[in-house]
Each structure stands twice: as structure tokens, then as C-alpha cells.
Amino acid sequence: MTKHPTSEQLEITQGLCQSPAKISPKYFYDTNGSALFEEITRLQAYYPTRTEAAIMARHAQEIAGSIGANRMLIELGAGNCQKAKVLCELINPTHFVAVDISEAFLQEAVAAMRLAFPHIRIEAIASDLTAEVVLPASLPAQGRLVFYPGSSIGNFDPPHALALLSRMRGLLQDDGAMLIGVDLVKNQTVLNAAYDDDAGVTAAFNLNILNHVNRLIGSNFDTAQWLHRAFFNPEQLRIEMHLQAKTDLLVRWTGGTRRFDAGERIHTENSYKYRIEDFVALLTRAGFSQTQVWTDDQDWFAVVLAKP
Ligand SMILES: C[S@@+](CC[C@H](N)C(=O)[O-])C[C@H]1O[C@@H](n2cnc3c(N)ncnc32)[C@H](O)[C@@H]1O
């Protein structure tokens, strides 16, 4: 690490020195992490992606009608842009702006989008949406549709989710709208299996955060010394993911160390599950007064269109 650590390095090392230690889930997403997440979305146990896609397909015409024409589509946490591709086919926006923290993966996905939609003006913004997302000044303020699928909102605890939703509202004029996917409270066996699959893909995704952190802070985490732990916390209505030390360990980085006892954990992710009425109430507090909700037959997932 240089003499003056970056804000990223400070955030990570401060989190590691806390008790319990934590690493923000945004550090899952180096290029390997983004590819592993894509693999997760294809797992039978991981129901959110296919359930959200099925809701969008089943109610496509009604969703498109409510969104309206001539939209400027802004996707937050765009990943492989597969969901935006479906939405672009459905609503034919004038612009598509993809925002994601995982820059190389984003650029590749956006290049594919440009080939698929040569008539749409497409921009990639590599940015951390927990900080301010600055859109190019040339983009029109009118007609914006913010798209935030995949229940990524669940990675934020309720006060931070409210703050993020309020910032999204701030990107919109009165004619703006937000289409957001949210995972709902359900049977714990289904939830636990989705975040701890038998093939070990989610385990590989969770452990990969240590490789990314090694590159960012110059640490010597060895993934072989850690176990993936994921479980539903019924008091907090959230899945928690942790990494658990197999033995007593000393982790070093330039400028610091952290001792971990065997069994001690690093908290890497929360994924909050909502009751639909609680999520709509959160949207109202964030400044969205009109909402339309579509769910699947089992009420496992909801797609919500929210307007000011
Ligand atoms: C759970 S994945 C969802 C991907 C895709 N939207 C989907 O629904 O399948 C979360 C996405 O958000 C991105 N991401 C995570 N934290 C972020 C942050 N703080 N700022 C910007 N993008 C972030 C990741 O790189 C990843 O592509």
C-alpha cells in the first residue's frame, strides 16, 4: 500500500479490523466475481434471476404500457446487461446507460449491447453507486427510467436502502420512473439453498472476495483457509454470508495485520428479503407515490414500477 491509502483501501482495512470483521459486498465484483455471479444465476437453486425474468415476460405488455415510450434507460448494477437487453427489446428506449462497479466486465457487456442495438445511444459508467452516480451532462433529464433488477437493493440495510432509493428518486423529474426487482420473504429452506448451492458456486463467489481484497490492499488471504457460510437470519429477515476461519490465522497487508481465531468470521453480505407492503412503504418514504407490483404465483419475487 502507498503512504496515502486510497479510500477503497481504508474502507477495506477498517472493516477487517472491526470485530466482527466485515468486507463490503461491492468487493465481490472483480471480473472473476462477475463471471461467478453469472454462473450463480444459472443454478437451479438460485431462483431470483429466473423468477424475476418470468415475471417480466409474463407481464411484458402491461409493464411496457405503464413505462411508456421514449424512455432513457439507466440500469444500476448492470452486470452482463441481460435484463436490460430484454427491456430494450420491450420498450425501445432512446438511450441506455449502464452503471456498474466491475469495469472490465461492464465494458464487455456494453460492447455486446451496442452491437445488438445500434440505433440506441449506449453509455457505460464505471462507478460505485453507494457514492454519487454522476450521469453525463448531455443526457436528458426528462423521461428517465431507472432500472435496478436482481434484488440488489437487498444488499443494503433498510436505512441505507432508503438513502439509495431517495438518491434514485433524485435522478428523476416528475415524468421519471423506476423499475426495481425485490426478493420476498419465503420458506427458509428455499432461501438457504439459494445461497449455499451443492455445486459450490456461491462458495467460490464468496471466497473470491479474498483474492480481490489481496490485490486491492496487498494482503495474504489464502482462500483454502476459509469456509463459506450462508444462512437466513429470521429476526433481521436477511440472508447473511460470512467467511469463517478454519484455523487460527494471522493476515498481513502493507501497514497492518489482523489475527483471526479458528471459527471467527468475516461478514461479507446481507441480502434482505422484504414483505411487499414494507417495500412499498419504503418506496413511499423515498418519494415515490405511485407503485405497481407484479409477482410470480408463489410470491417469491416482486417487480415494482415506482413513479414520483
Ligand atoms: C447481484 S448482481 C446483479 C446483476 C444484474 N443486474 C442482475 O440482476 O442479474 C449486482 C451487480 O451490481 C454491481 N455492483 C455491486 N455493488 C455495486 C456498487 N456499489 N456500485 C455499482 N455497481 C455495483 C455488481 O458488479 C453486479 O454486476
The ligand as a Gaussian input file, in Angstrom:
#p B3LYP/6-31G(d) Opt

LIG

0 1
 C      -26.352000      -9.191000      -7.816000
 S      -25.534000      -8.579000      -9.240000
 C      -26.905000      -8.209000     -10.301000
 C      -26.517000      -8.132000     -11.754000
 C      -27.687000      -7.927000     -12.724000
 N      -28.245000      -6.578000     -12.597000
 C      -28.752000      -8.941000     -12.460000
 O      -29.813000      -8.574000     -11.978000
 O      -28.503000     -10.121000     -12.741000
 C      -25.044000      -7.000000      -8.682000
 C      -24.408000      -6.136000      -9.745000
 O      -24.191000      -4.838000      -9.174000
 C      -22.835000      -4.467000      -9.301000
 N      -22.491000      -3.745000      -8.070000
 C      -22.375000      -4.245000      -6.822000
 N      -22.102000      -3.269000      -5.954000
 C      -22.035000      -2.116000      -6.681000
 C      -21.773000      -0.763000      -6.359000
 N      -21.534000      -0.385000      -5.099000
 N      -21.778000       0.151000      -7.350000
 C      -22.029000      -0.216000      -8.652000
 N      -22.276000      -1.479000      -9.016000
 C      -22.278000      -2.425000      -8.042000
 C      -22.055000      -5.753000      -9.466000
 O      -20.847000      -5.567000     -10.171000
 C      -23.059000      -6.630000     -10.201000
 O      -22.956000      -6.506000     -11.593000

